[in-house]
Amino acid sequence: IERLSQRRIDPVTGERYHMTLRPAPTPNIQARLKQNPKDKEENIAKRVDTYHRNIKELEEFYEDAFHVNADQDPHPIFEFIESCIIKPLPCKKK
């Protein structure tokens, strides 16, 4: 929720920023940043709640899916996904 709720966009340039991980470089840009209503904490919390209510059905439906820990830098995430697609590693089913 924290990662998504801190996303902002500069309506002038279209550049995307994150309030903690990639803040706007100047106060002028910072002042004009806008947040998508979908990125408000309460909206994200609703989506996360819906996900948790449906996770068992999703896991049953997508039998061949794999779990990705997204709480890390993008490069290792993409490498992991690529390795699962190109040469899937054996994994334990839940």
All heavy atoms as an XYZ file, in Angstrom:
788
protein
N       0.838     -1.189      0.000
C       0.000      0.000      0.000
C       0.880      1.248      0.000
O       0.614      2.190     -0.737
C      -0.969     -0.011      1.212
C      -2.011     -1.121      1.039
C      -1.649      1.337      1.373
C      -2.941     -1.290      2.221
N       1.935      1.206      0.808
C       2.825      2.368      0.884
C       3.478      2.662     -0.463
O       3.547      3.807     -0.900
C       3.904      2.119      1.933
C       4.878      3.276      2.082
C       5.970      2.976      3.095
O       5.720      2.185      4.019
O       7.061      3.527      2.953
N       3.924      1.612     -1.136
C       4.608      1.803     -2.415
C       3.668      2.419     -3.450
O       4.045      3.338     -4.172
C       5.157      0.463     -2.907
C       5.997      0.587     -4.159
C       6.560     -0.732     -4.589
N       5.482     -1.633     -4.956
C       5.471     -2.929     -4.702
N       6.482     -3.488     -4.100
N       4.469     -3.677     -5.070
N       2.452      1.947     -3.522
C       1.518      2.456     -4.523
C       0.960      3.827     -4.167
O       0.774      4.669     -5.049
C       0.361      1.469     -4.701
C       0.731      0.101     -5.256
C      -0.499     -0.787     -5.287
C       1.345      0.218     -6.630
N       0.693      4.057     -2.905
C       0.058      5.317     -2.508
C       0.995      6.519     -2.632
O       0.535      7.657     -2.568
C      -0.479      5.226     -1.083
O       0.574      5.107     -0.157
N       2.266      6.289     -2.822
C       3.212      7.403     -2.927
C       3.585      7.739     -4.374
O       4.469      8.542     -4.616
C       4.461      7.099     -2.109
C       4.150      7.056     -0.630
C       5.406      6.973      0.194
O       6.490      7.343     -0.232
N       5.271      6.478      1.406
N       2.897      7.127     -5.319
C       3.161      7.443     -6.730
C       2.521      8.777     -7.093
O       1.429      9.099     -6.649
C       2.597      6.352     -7.649
C       3.223      5.016     -7.451
C       2.807      4.017     -8.484
N       1.366      3.750     -8.481
C       0.795      2.781     -9.182
N       1.536      1.993     -9.944
N      -0.502      2.592     -9.138
N       3.227      9.545     -7.913
C       2.718     10.835     -8.381
C       3.152     11.016     -9.836
O       4.112     10.405    -10.300
C       3.277     12.000     -7.568
C       2.999     11.955     -6.075
C       1.539     12.214     -5.762
N       1.288     12.358     -4.348
C       1.116     11.355     -3.481
N       1.186     10.108     -3.901
N       0.872     11.591     -2.211
N       2.438     11.912    -10.530
C       2.793     12.223    -11.913
C       2.830     13.737    -12.089
O       2.053     14.468    -11.468
C       1.808     11.565    -12.911
C       2.326     11.675    -14.327
C       0.417     12.159    -12.770
C       1.651     10.740    -15.307
N       3.760     14.192    -12.914
C       3.867     15.613    -13.254
C       2.973     15.843    -14.476
O       3.256     15.322    -15.551
C       5.319     15.967    -13.573
C       5.518     17.429    -13.921
O       4.517     18.159    -14.052
O       6.681     17.843    -14.066
N       1.882     16.605    -14.329
C       0.970     16.794    -15.459
C       1.583     17.582    -16.615
O       1.109     17.498    -17.741
C      -0.215     17.551    -14.846
C       0.321     18.185    -13.621
C       1.442     17.310    -13.143
N       2.661     18.310    -16.364
C       3.301     19.101    -17.415
C       4.183     18.220    -18.298
O       4.100     18.264    -19.518
C       4.118     20.262    -16.800
C       4.900     21.003    -17.874
C       3.202     21.205    -16.037
N       5.028     17.401    -17.683
C       5.981     16.596    -18.451
C       5.540     15.145    -18.628
O       6.070     14.438    -19.474
C       7.360     16.581    -17.751
O       7.216     15.913    -16.487
C       7.892     17.977    -17.554
N       4.606     14.673    -17.796
C       4.195     13.271    -17.844
C       5.146     12.361    -17.085
O       4.963     11.146    -17.039
N       6.153     12.944    -16.472
C       7.158     12.181    -15.714
C       6.526     11.612    -14.444
O       5.736     12.272    -13.789
C       8.329     13.095    -15.366
C       9.574     12.385    -14.901
C      10.292     11.656    -16.011
O      10.196     12.055    -17.185
O      10.966     10.660    -15.690
N       6.907     10.390    -14.103
C       6.385      9.747    -12.899
C       7.408      9.799    -11.778
O       8.599      9.627    -12.006
C       6.029      8.296    -13.197
C       4.916      8.192    -14.194
C       4.596      6.762    -14.491
N       3.610      6.705    -15.551
C       3.239      5.617    -16.148
N       3.766      4.466    -15.802
N       2.343      5.643    -17.104
N       6.907     10.012    -10.564
C       7.769     10.089     -9.390
C       7.178      9.257     -8.266
O       6.005      8.904     -8.284
C       7.912     11.540     -8.915
C       8.581     12.437     -9.935
C       7.830     13.245    -10.779
C       9.961     12.453    -10.059
C       8.439     14.052    -11.720
C      10.580     13.259    -10.998
C       9.811     14.054    -11.827
O      10.421     14.850    -12.753
N       8.025      8.958     -7.300
C       7.612      8.287     -6.074
C       8.104      9.164     -4.938
O       9.261      9.583     -4.927
C       8.228      6.885     -5.993
C       7.709      6.073     -4.868
N       8.198      6.179     -3.597
C       6.720      5.147     -4.830
C       7.546      5.336     -2.813
N       6.643      4.710     -3.534
N       7.227      9.446     -3.986
C       7.560     10.404     -2.939
C       8.800     10.009     -2.119
O       9.518     10.869     -1.645
C       6.364     10.610     -2.005
C       5.106     11.071     -2.743
S       5.331     12.569     -3.708
C       5.312     13.772     -2.412
N       9.079      8.717     -1.985
C      10.249      8.289     -1.212
C      11.364      7.763     -2.097
O      12.516      8.137     -1.926
C       9.881      7.151     -0.244
O       8.536      7.235      0.151
C      10.744      7.182      0.980
N      11.020      6.881     -3.023
C      12.041      6.202     -3.815
C      12.595      7.040     -4.961
O      13.751      6.889     -5.339
C      11.475      4.892     -4.386
C      10.929      3.916     -3.352
C      10.289      2.721     -4.039
C      12.045      3.471     -2.414
N      11.787      7.913     -5.537
C      12.225      8.761     -6.648
C      11.509     10.107     -6.568
O      10.613     10.398     -7.354
C      11.922      8.074     -7.979
C      12.503      8.795     -9.171
C      12.258      7.998    -10.456
N      12.785      8.734    -11.570
C      12.044      9.436    -12.435
N      10.746      9.473    -12.299
N      12.608     10.090    -13.415
N      11.869     10.931     -5.586
C      11.175     12.216     -5.408
C      11.476     13.192     -6.550
O      12.477     13.072     -7.242
C      11.726     12.736     -4.084
C      12.995     12.012     -3.856
C      12.910     10.712     -4.592
N      10.581     14.151     -6.701
C      10.767     15.190     -7.719
C      12.033     15.976     -7.401
O      12.321     16.263     -6.243
C       9.564     16.116     -7.747
N      12.802     16.363     -8.434
C      14.094     17.007     -8.205
C      14.018     18.452     -7.707
O      14.966     18.931     -7.095
C      14.779     16.942     -9.566
C      13.679     16.802    -10.552
C      12.566     16.083     -9.849
N      12.909     19.147     -7.976
C      12.819     20.553     -7.551
C      11.502     20.809     -6.823
O      10.512     20.105     -7.046
C      12.889     21.509     -8.767
O      11.703     21.334     -9.559
C      14.121     21.258     -9.620
N      11.465     21.849     -5.984
C      10.217     22.192     -5.297
C       9.088     22.582     -6.255
O       7.927     22.322     -5.986
C      10.604     23.374     -4.408
C      12.080     23.257     -4.228
C      12.597     22.628     -5.486
N       9.440     23.196     -7.384
C       8.419     23.576     -8.370
C       7.711     22.340     -8.930
O       6.487     22.321     -9.054
C       9.027     24.379     -9.522
C       9.425     25.771     -9.114
O       8.976     26.274     -8.098
N      10.291     26.389     -9.897
N       8.491     21.337     -9.281
C       7.904     20.094     -9.793
C       7.103     19.423     -8.683
O       5.980     18.965     -8.902
C       8.991     19.151    -10.347
C       9.664     19.787    -11.565
C       8.395     17.799    -10.710
C      10.861     19.019    -12.085
N       7.664     19.397     -7.491
C       6.994     18.782     -6.339
C       5.604     19.394     -6.124
O       4.638     18.691     -5.857
C       7.853     18.966     -5.085
C       7.240     18.427     -3.822
C       7.294     16.922     -3.738
O       8.212     16.313     -4.247
N       6.312     16.339     -3.091
N       5.505     20.709     -6.277
C       4.244     21.416     -6.024
C       3.155     21.076     -7.042
O       1.971     21.142     -6.723
C       4.494     22.919     -6.011
N       3.528     20.725     -8.253
C       2.513     20.462     -9.280
C       2.189     18.978     -9.470
O       1.366     18.633    -10.307
C       2.926     21.104    -10.601
C       4.127     20.506    -11.262
C       4.469     21.237    -12.544
N       5.561     20.568    -13.221
C       6.615     21.164    -13.722
N       6.726     22.474    -13.644
N       7.553     20.475    -14.319
N       2.805     18.102     -8.701
C       2.538     16.670     -8.841
C       1.093     16.342     -8.479
O       0.503     16.933     -7.583
C       3.471     15.861     -7.952
C       4.954     15.909     -8.297
C       5.744     15.049     -7.323
C       5.208     15.469     -9.728
N       0.531     15.387     -9.204
C      -0.842     14.937     -8.986
C      -0.841     13.447     -8.666
O       0.009     12.706     -9.133
C      -1.705     15.163    -10.240
C      -1.780     16.591    -10.691
C      -2.588     17.425     -9.739
C      -2.685     18.846    -10.270
N      -3.131     19.784     -9.295
N      -1.837     13.046     -7.883
C      -1.989     11.631     -7.541
C      -3.231     11.094     -8.230
O      -4.299     11.718     -8.198
C      -2.119     11.464     -6.030
C      -2.232     10.017     -5.601
C      -2.410      9.880     -4.098
O      -3.016     10.727     -3.456
N      -1.870      8.816     -3.545
N      -3.100      9.935     -8.837
C      -4.244      9.256     -9.434
C      -5.181      8.841     -8.298
O      -4.733      8.291     -7.299
C      -3.755      8.032    -10.203
C      -4.847      7.349    -10.982
O      -6.001      7.289    -10.562
N      -4.477      6.814    -12.121
N      -6.484      9.077     -8.423
C      -7.408      8.665     -7.359
C      -7.314      7.178     -7.026
O      -7.547      6.788     -5.878
C      -8.784      9.010     -7.934
C      -8.528     10.080     -8.937
C      -7.162      9.790     -9.493
N      -6.950      6.349     -7.984
C      -6.779      4.915     -7.718
C      -5.633      4.642     -6.750
O      -5.579      3.591     -6.134
C      -6.511      4.150     -9.017
C      -7.686      4.076     -9.943
C      -7.317      3.288    -11.185
C      -8.467      3.195    -12.149
N      -8.100      2.443    -13.360
N      -4.706      5.594     -6.623
C      -3.541      5.419     -5.758
C      -3.757      5.949     -4.336
O      -2.824      5.943     -3.539
C      -2.311      6.105     -6.370
C      -1.794      5.373     -7.591
O      -2.189      4.215     -7.807
O      -0.990      5.964     -8.337
N      -4.943      6.377     -4.020
C      -5.218      6.808     -2.640
C      -5.257      5.572     -1.745
O      -5.702      4.510     -2.154
C      -6.528      7.575     -2.568
C      -6.460      8.891     -3.338
C      -7.537      9.829     -2.897
C      -7.499     11.108     -3.687
N      -6.512     12.039     -3.260
N      -4.763      5.729     -0.513
C      -4.620      4.589      0.397
C      -5.902      3.795      0.570
O      -5.877      2.564      0.559
C      -4.107      5.047      1.761
C      -2.612      4.918      1.886
C      -2.132      5.116      3.310
O      -2.504      4.308      4.178
O      -1.375      6.074      3.522
N      -7.016      4.472      0.737
C      -8.266      3.746      0.979
C      -8.688      2.908     -0.234
O      -9.231      1.808     -0.082
C      -9.400      4.692      1.403
C      -9.721      5.805      0.430
C      -8.909      7.084      0.631
O      -7.952      7.093      1.432
O      -9.226      8.082     -0.029
N      -8.415      3.390     -1.451
C      -8.736      2.618     -2.656
C      -7.814      1.413     -2.807
O      -8.257      0.331     -3.206
C      -8.668      3.511     -3.892
C      -9.734      4.584     -3.868
O     -10.782      4.409     -3.258
N      -9.473      5.705     -4.502
N      -6.552      1.600     -2.501
C      -5.605      0.479     -2.557
C      -5.970     -0.563     -1.510
O      -5.952     -1.763     -1.784
C      -4.155      0.982     -2.356
C      -3.761      1.922     -3.492
C      -3.192     -0.196     -2.264
C      -2.481      2.676     -3.232
N      -6.337     -0.112     -0.312
C      -6.717     -1.039      0.761
C      -7.914     -1.888      0.345
O      -7.964     -3.089      0.637
C      -7.017     -0.271      2.038
N      -8.879     -1.300     -0.350
C     -10.034     -2.064     -0.837
C      -9.598     -3.142     -1.820
O     -10.078     -4.277     -1.773
C     -11.048     -1.139     -1.507
C     -11.801     -0.248     -0.555
C     -12.729      0.675     -1.329
C     -13.318      1.747     -0.440
N     -14.119      2.721     -1.200
N      -8.688     -2.786     -2.740
C      -8.218     -3.757     -3.730
C      -7.431     -4.881     -3.068
O      -7.573     -6.051     -3.431
C      -7.366     -3.061     -4.799
C      -8.198     -2.122     -5.645
C      -7.534     -1.570     -6.894
N      -6.108     -1.543     -6.977
C      -5.375     -0.434     -7.048
N      -5.933      0.752     -6.991
N      -4.072     -0.502     -7.167
N      -6.605     -4.545     -2.081
C      -5.826     -5.559     -1.363
C      -6.769     -6.482     -0.593
O      -6.578     -7.704     -0.591
C      -4.792     -4.890     -0.417
C      -4.181     -5.902      0.527
C      -3.713     -4.194     -1.221
N      -7.791     -5.915      0.019
C      -8.766     -6.724      0.750
C      -9.477     -7.689     -0.193
O      -9.643     -8.871      0.118
C      -9.777     -5.813      1.451
C     -10.772     -6.601      2.269
O     -10.329     -7.426      3.102
O     -11.990     -6.406      2.076
N      -9.890     -7.209     -1.362
C     -10.526     -8.070     -2.362
C      -9.581     -9.187     -2.783
O      -9.989    -10.351     -2.903
C     -10.949     -7.241     -3.591
O     -11.854     -6.230     -3.168
C     -11.597     -8.105     -4.651
N      -8.323     -8.854     -2.990
C      -7.326     -9.860     -3.358
C      -7.231    -10.939     -2.277
O      -7.274    -12.133     -2.574
C      -5.964     -9.191     -3.562
C      -4.830    -10.182     -3.698
C      -4.588    -10.831     -4.893
C      -4.003    -10.473     -2.611
C      -3.556    -11.748     -5.023
C      -2.975    -11.379     -2.727
C      -2.754    -12.011     -3.935
O      -1.734    -12.914     -4.036
N      -7.110    -10.532     -1.024
C      -6.964    -11.504      0.062
C      -8.206    -12.379      0.215
O      -8.098    -13.557      0.563
C      -6.637    -10.803      1.381
C      -5.221    -10.327      1.446
N      -4.140    -11.175      1.452
C      -4.701     -9.077      1.475
C      -3.017    -10.480      1.491
N      -3.334     -9.198      1.500
N      -9.384    -11.814     -0.047
C     -10.608    -12.610      0.026
C     -10.671    -13.654     -1.081
O     -11.335    -14.675     -0.938
C     -11.839    -11.706     -0.049
C     -12.141    -10.968      1.232
C     -13.548    -10.369      1.229
N     -13.955     -9.804     -0.045
C     -13.874     -8.514     -0.375
N     -13.374     -7.641      0.489
N     -14.286     -8.086     -1.550
N      -9.992    -13.402     -2.199
C     -10.084    -14.288     -3.366
C      -8.819    -15.082     -3.654
O      -8.762    -15.799     -4.656
C     -10.457    -13.470     -4.605
C     -11.819    -12.859     -4.478
O     -12.798    -13.562     -4.315
N     -11.892    -11.536     -4.530
N      -7.813    -14.988     -2.813
C      -6.517    -15.587     -3.113
C      -6.589    -17.105     -3.314
O      -5.969    -17.647     -4.217
C      -5.441    -15.217     -2.055
C      -4.066    -15.745     -2.459
C      -5.811    -15.742     -0.686
C      -3.508    -15.085     -3.662
N      -7.352    -17.800     -2.499
C      -7.439    -19.263     -2.630
C      -8.000    -19.658     -3.985
O      -7.469    -20.547     -4.653
C      -8.294    -19.861     -1.510
C      -7.616    -19.832     -0.171
C      -6.402    -20.730     -0.173
C      -5.728    -20.691      1.180
N      -4.351    -21.125      1.120
N      -9.071    -18.997     -4.407
C      -9.668    -19.300     -5.711
C      -8.708    -18.970     -6.853
O      -8.620    -19.698     -7.835
C     -10.985    -18.538     -5.891
C     -12.105    -19.023     -5.000
C     -12.075    -18.419     -3.605
O     -11.251    -17.489     -3.346
O     -12.838    -18.888     -2.755
N      -7.970    -17.865     -6.698
C      -6.992    -17.495     -7.728
C      -5.884    -18.537     -7.834
O      -5.489    -18.930     -8.939
C      -6.386    -16.121     -7.413
C      -7.306    -14.925     -7.583
C      -6.678    -13.680     -6.984
C      -7.630    -14.714     -9.050
N      -5.386    -18.996     -6.689
C      -4.325    -20.010     -6.703
C      -4.812    -21.304     -7.329
O      -4.066    -21.966     -8.047
C      -3.819    -20.268     -5.286
C      -2.976    -19.139     -4.741
C      -2.579    -19.347     -3.295
O      -3.169    -20.207     -2.596
O      -1.660    -18.634     -2.846
N      -6.053    -21.688     -7.064
C      -6.602    -22.906     -7.659
C      -6.787    -22.754     -9.166
O      -6.517    -23.677     -9.931
C      -7.939    -23.257     -7.003
C      -7.791    -23.726     -5.575
C      -9.125    -23.853     -4.856
O     -10.187    -23.708     -5.506
O      -9.097    -24.074     -3.632
N      -7.236    -21.584     -9.590
C      -7.478    -21.355    -11.009
C      -6.171    -21.295    -11.806
O      -6.051    -21.874    -12.874
C      -8.279    -20.062    -11.211
C      -8.669    -19.808    -12.631
C      -9.755    -20.474    -13.186
C      -7.948    -18.932    -13.418
C     -10.122    -20.257    -14.507
C      -8.301    -18.703    -14.738
C      -9.396    -19.366    -15.281
N      -5.167    -20.568    -11.269
C      -3.879    -20.422    -11.942
C      -2.888    -21.407    -11.337
O      -1.959    -21.037    -10.618
C      -3.358    -18.982    -11.810
C      -4.213    -17.974    -12.522
C      -5.077    -17.140    -11.813
C      -4.172    -17.861    -13.906
C      -5.873    -16.213    -12.474
C      -4.965    -16.922    -14.565
C      -5.808    -16.107    -13.843
O      -6.588    -15.193    -14.492
N      -3.049    -22.669    -11.655
C      -2.235    -23.731    -11.060
C      -0.744    -23.576    -11.346
O       0.085    -23.911    -10.509
C      -2.688    -25.090    -11.587
C      -4.078    -25.476    -11.167
C      -4.528    -26.766    -11.828
O      -3.778    -27.309    -12.663
O      -5.632    -27.216    -11.494
N      -0.384    -23.101    -12.524
C       1.023    -23.013    -12.912
C       1.669    -21.673    -12.559
O       2.803    -21.411    -12.950
C       1.167    -23.256    -14.416
C       0.762    -24.666    -14.803
O       0.857    -25.565    -13.942
O       0.336    -24.867    -15.952
N       0.974    -20.837    -11.844
C       1.526    -19.533    -11.474
C       2.642    -19.699    -10.451
O       2.733    -20.704     -9.758
C       0.423    -18.648    -10.899
N       3.510    -18.722    -10.374
C       4.591    -18.741     -9.397
C       4.543    -17.465     -8.571
O       4.038    -16.440     -9.008
C       5.962    -18.918    -10.066
C       6.196    -18.007    -11.233
C       6.745    -16.752    -11.057
C       5.877    -18.401    -12.525
C       6.963    -15.901    -12.117
C       6.093    -17.552    -13.598
C       6.626    -16.310    -13.394
N       5.048    -17.553     -7.350
C       5.044    -16.411     -6.431
C       6.268    -15.543     -6.674
O       7.381    -16.050     -6.789
C       5.032    -16.904     -4.981
C       5.104    -15.799     -3.991
N       4.012    -15.024     -3.674
C       6.129    -15.311     -3.265
C       4.376    -14.114     -2.796
N       5.649    -14.267     -2.522
N       6.064    -14.229     -6.742
C       7.151    -13.276     -6.940
C       7.185    -12.335     -5.741
O       6.194    -11.693     -5.423
C       6.945    -12.451     -8.231
C       8.046    -11.418     -8.384
C       6.883    -13.354     -9.438
N       8.340    -12.260     -5.087
C       8.522    -11.302     -4.002
C       8.850     -9.950     -4.636
O       9.961     -9.716     -5.094
C       9.648    -11.745     -3.068
C       9.938    -10.736     -1.992
O       9.199     -9.769     -1.819
N      11.009    -10.945     -1.254
N       7.881     -9.046     -4.642
C       8.056     -7.751     -5.303
C       8.671     -6.698     -4.394
O       8.830     -5.556     -4.794
C       6.717     -7.262     -5.841
N       9.043     -7.061     -3.188
C       9.659     -6.110     -2.269
C      11.174     -6.105     -2.415
O      11.914     -6.300     -1.453
C       9.278     -6.427     -0.821
C       7.842     -6.096     -0.520
O       7.276     -5.249     -1.234
O       7.290     -6.670      0.429
N      11.631     -5.893     -3.630
C      13.056     -5.812     -3.911
C      13.251     -4.971     -5.163
O      12.290     -4.521     -5.770
C      13.654     -7.214     -4.067
C      12.919     -8.107     -5.041
C      13.465     -9.517     -5.033
O      14.625     -9.743     -4.769
N      12.618    -10.483     -5.328
N      14.485     -4.750     -5.545
C      14.771     -3.948     -6.726
C      14.179     -4.601     -7.976
O      14.067     -5.824     -8.046
C      16.282     -3.792     -6.910
C      16.909     -2.892     -5.856
O      16.198     -2.017     -5.338
O      18.104     -3.083     -5.548
N      13.809     -3.786     -8.970
C      13.180     -4.327    -10.173
C      14.028     -5.352    -10.930
O      13.504     -6.339    -11.436
C      12.945     -3.096    -11.050
C      12.892     -1.956    -10.097
C      13.813     -2.320     -8.974
N      15.339     -5.143    -10.989
C      16.183     -6.042    -11.781
C      16.101     -7.502    -11.307
O      15.877     -8.396    -12.132
C      17.633     -5.541    -11.796
C      18.513     -6.301    -12.733
N      18.401     -6.174    -14.107
C      19.477     -7.218    -12.506
C      19.288     -6.981    -14.671
N      19.949     -7.619    -13.724
N      16.275     -7.797    -10.020
C      16.133     -9.195     -9.585
C      14.727     -9.754     -9.816
O      14.581    -10.942    -10.107
C      16.445     -9.159     -8.087
C      17.156     -7.883     -7.849
C      16.739     -6.937     -8.935
N      13.725     -8.913     -9.727
C      12.356     -9.375     -9.985
C      12.229     -9.822    -11.438
O      11.720    -10.908    -11.725
C      11.330     -8.263     -9.671
C      11.318     -7.967     -8.175
C       9.937     -8.664    -10.157
C      10.504     -6.752     -7.788
N      12.696     -8.983    -12.361
C      12.603     -9.337    -13.776
C      13.448    -10.565    -14.102
O      13.051    -11.406    -14.910
C      12.988     -8.150    -14.666
C      11.983     -7.039    -14.622
C      12.372     -5.761    -14.290
C      10.637     -7.265    -14.891
C      11.446     -4.720    -14.239
C       9.706     -6.240    -14.842
C      10.111     -4.964    -14.519
N      14.617    -10.681    -13.472
C      15.446    -11.872    -13.690
C      14.726    -13.131    -13.216
O      14.758    -14.155    -13.888
C      16.782    -11.745    -12.957
C      17.764    -10.843    -13.647
C      19.106    -10.817    -12.922
O      19.157    -11.076    -11.701
O      20.111    -10.533    -13.600
N      14.078    -13.051    -12.063
C      13.354    -14.205    -11.540
C      12.208    -14.592    -12.475
O      12.031    -15.765    -12.810
C      12.814    -13.910    -10.138
C      11.955    -15.006     -9.595
C      12.522    -16.197     -9.153
C      10.577    -14.867     -9.552
C      11.723    -17.219     -8.668
C       9.771    -15.884     -9.067
C      10.345    -17.068     -8.628
N      11.428    -13.599    -12.915
C      10.313    -13.878    -13.820
C      10.820    -14.482    -15.120
O      10.264    -15.462    -15.617
C       9.490    -12.598    -14.083
C       8.797    -12.163    -12.800
C       8.484    -12.814    -15.208
C       8.143    -10.800    -12.874
N      11.896    -13.906    -15.645
C      12.474    -14.425    -16.884
C      12.920    -15.874    -16.714
O      12.666    -16.719    -17.574
C      13.657    -13.555    -17.310
C      14.290    -13.976    -18.621
C      15.457    -13.091    -18.990
O      16.343    -12.868    -18.130
O      15.483    -12.627    -20.142
N      13.553    -16.189    -15.578
C      14.019    -17.557    -15.356
C      12.844    -18.528    -15.236
O      12.931    -19.668    -15.663
C      14.894    -17.637    -14.103
O      14.114    -17.493    -12.932
N      11.733    -18.078    -14.688
C      10.553    -18.942    -14.571
C       9.896    -19.181    -15.923
O       9.335    -20.250    -16.165
C       9.539    -18.333    -13.613
S      10.076    -18.348    -11.901
N       9.965    -18.199    -16.793
C       9.336    -18.332    -18.107
C      10.205    -19.162    -19.039
O       9.727    -20.055    -19.739
C       9.066    -16.939    -18.715
C       7.998    -16.218    -17.891
C       8.644    -17.047    -20.167
C       7.812    -14.767    -18.254
N      11.517    -18.871    -19.049
C      12.426    -19.543    -19.976
C      12.713    -20.972    -19.543
O      12.610    -21.901    -20.333
C      13.740    -18.745    -20.117
C      13.434    -17.417    -20.795
C      14.763    -19.538    -20.917
C      14.604    -16.474    -20.839
N      13.086    -21.149    -18.306
C      13.406    -22.478    -17.797
C      12.795    -22.603    -16.409
O      13.453    -22.340    -15.410
C      14.920    -22.683    -17.740
C      15.317    -24.084    -17.340
C      16.815    -24.251    -17.367
C      17.186    -25.653    -16.949
N      18.613    -25.813    -16.826
N      11.532    -22.976    -16.354
C      10.867    -23.020    -15.055
C      11.577    -23.932    -14.066
O      11.977    -25.048    -14.393
C       9.478    -23.561    -15.387
C       9.310    -23.357    -16.850
C      10.685    -23.385    -17.430
N      11.749    -23.420    -12.854
C      12.343    -24.197    -11.787
C      11.245    -25.027    -11.115
O      10.106    -24.575    -11.003
C      12.988    -23.279    -10.734
C      14.121    -22.417    -11.250
C      14.554    -21.435    -10.149
C      15.302    -23.274    -11.647
N      11.581    -26.225    -10.682
C      10.562    -26.992     -9.952
C      10.221    -26.279     -8.647
O      11.103    -25.732     -7.992
C      11.227    -28.345     -9.693
C      12.672    -28.132     -9.924
C      12.832    -26.913    -10.796
N       8.968    -26.253     -8.322
C       8.570    -25.597     -7.080
C       7.517    -26.432     -6.385
O       6.820    -27.218     -6.999
C       8.070    -24.183     -7.330
S       6.615    -24.118     -8.353
N       7.452    -26.232     -5.073
C       6.467    -26.958     -4.271
C       5.116    -26.294     -4.442
O       4.993    -25.072     -4.411
C       6.846    -26.947     -2.799
C       8.077    -27.759     -2.488
C       8.220    -27.942     -1.005
C       8.885    -26.722     -0.395
N       9.166    -26.855      1.026
N       4.098    -27.093     -4.621
C       2.735    -26.579     -4.658
C       2.259    -26.390     -3.233
O       2.604    -27.143     -2.352
C       1.801    -27.568     -5.371
C       2.127    -27.761     -6.836
C       1.648    -26.588     -7.633
C       1.900    -26.850     -9.122
N       1.591    -25.738     -9.928
N       1.468    -25.355     -3.024
C       0.937    -25.090     -1.690
C      -0.173    -26.049     -1.355
O      -0.893    -26.526     -2.123
C       0.422    -23.661     -1.603
C       1.531    -22.655     -1.627
C       0.969    -21.278     -1.462
C       2.072    -20.255     -1.467
N       1.587    -18.928     -1.277
